[in-house]
Amino acid sequence: MTSREIGEKAGIPIKVVEEKMGIVKKPIPAEEDHTCKMGILAAEQALEKANMDAKEIDLIIYIGEEHKEYPLWTAAIYMQQALGATNAYCFDMALRCGTTIMGLKVARDMMVADENVKTVLLAGGYRNVDYIDYENPRTRFMNNLAAGGGAIILQKGYLENQVLASHIMTDGSFSEDVVVVAGGTKHPITESALQQNLNKLDVLDPEGMKMRLEQKSMQNFLYCIRESLRKSSLTEKDVNYLGILHMKKSAHDYVLKELGLSNEQSIYLNEYGHIGQIDQILSLQLAVEKGKVREGDVVVLVSAGIGYAWGATTIRWGE
């Protein structure tokens, strides 16, 4: 979907979409691009890159969205079957757009604690773009939502690309600000709910959320980055690349400036939009392909998720 199409659907100028929201284009799903399926496709590519058989996987953590093929369904078990990972056990994880960072921490901690967990696959998909009502001005900041899948393989004792420390924060005061009103136990799906678009994402207290986010969001975002680095015995001066989620351009630039980083030390995902928790995987893959991440570099992957959650993980790239 192009910036022009987004502007037309939302009734806003293309200049605002491209320059303020930071979207030139974004991927959207075709009918067959199901959430878990996109994660499976990414996992197959990750296994091929690693020259690894799926039977080597000990644990699969599904890091994709809850909006998937079926409700009340454990996607990781389906993923296990599709990949042929017959020696693994599996579970689903959910922290909205913070799920990949949380998954990295949980996988690392489990490998340290359990001698039987040596190889972990994190994989999942995202297509929350399905829940966007472009005509709703309260959710305009989510017009960047897109679709895609991603996967990461972690292995205990692997001598490259070491996952160091993570830091994660959550704040429950935002927990009911952004919701899909209809479809849960409080408000089941009805014909009336569908007619009112209550099955789409909405912001219940837009002014209150904006005020509280302005006070906390960037502060918590930067704090997580700095704490992840501190726990890794590093500082922001050591950072070579920041794998950051898609956000409005001014916020992206602010984070880089506060950390003393240049535009060359990150990638602005204006041709991808926001693929939720897949953003960090995509950013790192693009950075490696473009030569922005080299042997010995310190990489920080950072996320923020509705709820509200903030998180960062530090990686030392190469041997």
C-alpha positions in Angstrom: 0.0 0.0 0.0 1.5 3.4 -1.0 1.5 6.6 0.9 -1.0 8.0 -1.6 -3.5 5.1 -0.9 -3.1 5.6 2.9 -3.7 9.4 2.5 -6.8 8.8 0.4 -8.3 6.3 2.8 -7.5 8.5 5.8 -8.4 11.8 4.2 -5.0 13.3 4.9 -2.4 14.9 2.6 0.3 12.6 1.1 2.9 15.0 2.5 1.8 14.2 6.1 1.9 10.5 5.4 5.4 10.6 4.0 7.1 13.3 6.1 5.4 13.1 9.5 4.2 9.5 9.7 7.2 8.4 7.7 5.5 6.0 5.3 6.4 5.8 1.6 4.8 2.3 1.2 4.1 -0.7 3.4 3.4 -4.4 2.8 -0.1 -5.6 3.3 -1.3 -9.2 3.3 -2.9 -11.1 0.5 -5.6 -13.6 1.4 -3.2 -16.5 1.9 -0.7 -14.5 4.0 -1.8 -15.9 7.3 0.0 -14.8 10.5 1.6 -18.1 11.6 2.2 -19.1 8.0 4.4 -16.0 7.4 6.4 -17.0 10.5 6.8 -20.5 9.2 8.1 -19.1 5.8 10.6 -17.0 7.7 11.7 -19.9 9.9 12.3 -22.0 6.8 14.6 -19.3 5.5 16.4 -19.0 8.8 17.0 -22.7 9.0 18.4 -22.6 5.4 20.7 -19.7 6.3 21.9 -21.6 9.4 22.4 -24.8 7.4 20.4 -26.5 10.2 17.8 -29.3 10.3 14.6 -28.5 12.1 15.1 -31.7 14.2 18.0 -29.8 15.9 15.5 -27.3 17.5 14.8 -28.0 21.2 12.3 -25.2 21.7 10.0 -23.1 19.5 8.7 -19.8 20.9 6.0 -18.3 18.7 6.5 -14.5 18.8 3.8 -13.5 16.3 0.5 -11.8 17.0 -2.6 -13.2 18.6 -4.5 -12.2 15.5 -3.8 -15.4 13.6 -5.3 -18.3 11.7 -7.6 -19.4 14.5 -8.6 -18.0 17.9 -7.8 -20.0 21.0 -5.0 -21.8 19.2 -1.4 -22.5 20.0 0.4 -21.4 16.8 3.8 -22.7 18.0 2.6 -26.3 17.9 1.3 -25.8 14.3 4.7 -24.3 13.4 6.5 -27.3 14.9 4.5 -29.7 12.7 5.0 -27.6 9.6 8.7 -27.4 10.1 9.2 -31.0 11.1 10.7 -29.9 14.4 9.8 -33.2 16.1 12.3 -32.9 18.9 11.1 -29.5 20.1 8.4 -28.4 22.5 6.6 -25.1 21.9 4.6 -22.3 23.4 3.2 -18.9 22.3 4.3 -15.6 23.7 2.6 -12.2 23.6 3.7 -8.7 24.5 2.4 -6.9 21.4 5.2 -5.2 19.5 7.6 -6.0 22.4 7.4 -9.7 21.9 10.6 -10.3 20.0 12.7 -8.5 22.7 10.9 -10.5 25.4 11.4 -13.7 23.4 15.1 -13.1 23.1 15.4 -12.6 26.9 13.2 -15.7 27.7 15.1 -17.9 25.2 18.5 -16.8 26.6 17.4 -17.3 30.2 16.0 -20.7 29.4 19.2 -21.8 27.7 21.2 -20.7 30.7 18.9 -22.4 33.2 18.1 -25.7 31.3 20.9 -27.9 30.0 18.5 -29.6 27.6 17.6 -26.4 25.8 20.4 -25.8 23.3 18.7 -24.5 20.2 15.7 -22.1 20.2 13.6 -20.9 17.3 11.8 -17.6 17.7 9.3 -17.1 14.8 6.0 -15.5 14.0 4.0 -13.2 11.8 2.1 -10.0 12.0 -0.9 -8.6 10.1 -2.6 -6.3 12.6 -3.1 -4.0 9.6 -6.4 -5.9 9.4 -7.6 -4.0 12.4 -7.0 -0.5 11.1 -10.0 1.8 10.3 -8.3 4.5 8.3 -11.3 6.8 8.7 -10.9 6.8 12.6 -8.8 9.9 13.5 -8.1 8.4 17.0 -6.0 5.6 15.5 -4.2 7.7 12.8 -0.8 7.0 14.5 -1.3 3.3 13.7 -1.8 3.8 10.0 1.8 2.5 9.6 0.7 -1.0 10.6 1.8 -3.5 7.9 2.3 -7.3 7.5 5.2 -9.7 7.5 7.0 -12.6 9.2 10.3 -13.0 10.9 12.5 -15.7 12.6 15.6 -15.9 14.7 17.6 -19.0 15.7 19.6 -18.9 19.0 22.1 -21.6 19.9 23.9 -22.2 23.2 27.7 -22.2 22.7 27.5 -20.7 19.2 30.6 -18.6 18.8 29.2 -15.6 16.9 26.6 -12.9 17.4 26.4 -13.1 21.2 23.1 -12.1 22.8 24.0 -10.0 25.9 21.6 -8.4 28.3 18.0 -7.2 27.9 16.0 -4.6 29.8 12.1 -4.5 29.7 9.6 -2.2 31.3 5.8 -2.3 31.3 3.3 0.3 32.5 -0.3 -0.9 33.2 -1.7 2.6 33.3 -1.9 2.3 29.5 -3.4 -1.2 29.5 -6.9 -0.2 28.3 -6.0 2.7 26.1 -5.7 0.9 22.8 -8.1 -2.1 22.3 -10.3 -3.9 19.9 -13.6 -3.3 21.8 -15.7 -6.2 20.4 -14.6 -9.8 20.3 -13.6 -10.6 23.8 -15.7 -11.7 26.8 -16.6 -8.1 27.8 -18.1 -7.2 24.4 -18.8 -10.3 22.2 -19.1 -9.9 18.4 -22.6 -8.9 17.4 -24.1 -7.5 14.2 -24.4 -4.1 15.9 -20.7 -4.2 16.9 -19.6 -4.9 13.3 -21.8 -2.1 12.0 -20.1 0.3 14.5 -16.6 -0.9 13.5 -16.1 -2.0 17.1 -14.0 -4.9 15.8 -11.3 -2.5 14.8 -8.5 -1.0 16.9 -9.5 2.1 18.8 -8.2 4.5 21.4 -10.6 4.9 24.3 -8.9 8.0 25.9 -6.9 9.7 23.2 -6.1 12.9 25.0 -5.3 11.1 28.3 -3.1 8.6 26.5 -1.2 11.3 24.5 -0.5 13.3 27.7 0.7 10.2 29.6 2.8 9.0 26.7 4.5 12.3 26.2 5.6 12.2 29.9 6.9 8.6 29.8 7.4 7.1 26.4 10.7 8.5 25.1 12.1 8.5 28.6 11.4 4.8 29.1 12.5 4.0 25.6 16.0 5.5 26.2 16.2 4.1 29.7 15.7 0.5 28.4 18.5 1.0 25.8 20.9 2.4 28.4 20.0 -0.3 30.9 20.5 -3.1 28.4 23.9 -1.6 27.6 24.8 -1.2 31.3 23.9 -4.8 32.0 26.2 -5.8 29.1 29.1 -3.7 30.5 28.8 -1.2 27.7 27.6 2.4 27.2 25.8 4.2 24.4 29.2 5.3 23.1 29.8 1.7 22.2 26.7 1.3 20.0 27.4 0.8 16.3 23.8 0.1 15.1 20.3 0.6 16.5 17.6 -1.7 15.2 14.6 0.3 16.0 10.9 -0.1 15.3 9.1 2.1 12.8 7.7 5.3 14.4 7.1 8.8 13.2 10.3 10.4 11.8 10.7 13.1 14.4 10.7 10.4 17.2 13.1 8.3 15.3 15.5 11.2 14.8 15.1 12.2 18.5 16.2 8.8 19.7 19.3 8.8 17.5 20.3 12.3 18.6 19.9 11.5 22.3 22.2 8.5 21.8 24.7 10.4 19.8 24.1 8.2 16.7 24.0 9.2 13.0 21.3 8.3 10.5 23.9 5.8 9.0 23.8 3.8 12.3 20.1 2.8 11.9 17.6 2.2 9.1 14.3 4.1 8.9 11.7 1.6 7.8 9.7 4.0 5.7 9.3 1.4 2.9 8.0 -1.2 5.3 5.9 0.6 7.9 5.4 -1.0 11.3 5.4 -4.8 11.2 5.0 -5.0 15.0 7.5 -7.2 16.7 9.1 -8.2 13.4 10.6 -4.7 13.0 13.8 -5.5 14.9 14.4 -8.7 12.9 13.8 -6.9 9.6 16.1 -4.0 10.7 18.9 -6.3 11.6 18.6 -8.3 8.4 18.6 -5.2 6.2 21.6 -3.8 8.2 23.6 -6.9 7.6 22.7 -7.0 3.9 23.7 -3.3 3.5 27.0 -3.7 5.4 25.9 -1.4 8.3 26.7 -4.2 10.8 30.2 -5.6 10.8 32.4 -7.9 12.8 32.7 -6.8 16.4 29.9 -4.2 16.2 27.6 -3.6 19.2 23.9 -3.8 18.0 21.0 -2.8 20.1 17.5 -4.0 19.2 14.7 -1.8 20.7 10.9 -2.0 20.8 7.8 -0.4 22.2 4.4 -2.0 22.4 0.9 -1.1 23.1 0.0 -1.9 26.7 2.5 -0.2 27.3 5.8 -2.1 27.1 9.4 -1.0 26.2 12.4 -3.2 25.7 15.9 -3.4 24.4 18.5 -6.2 23.8 22.2 -5.8 23.2 24.1 -8.1 20.8 27.8 -8.2 20.0 28.0 -9.1 16.3 30.6 -11.5 14.9 33.0 -13.8 16.7 
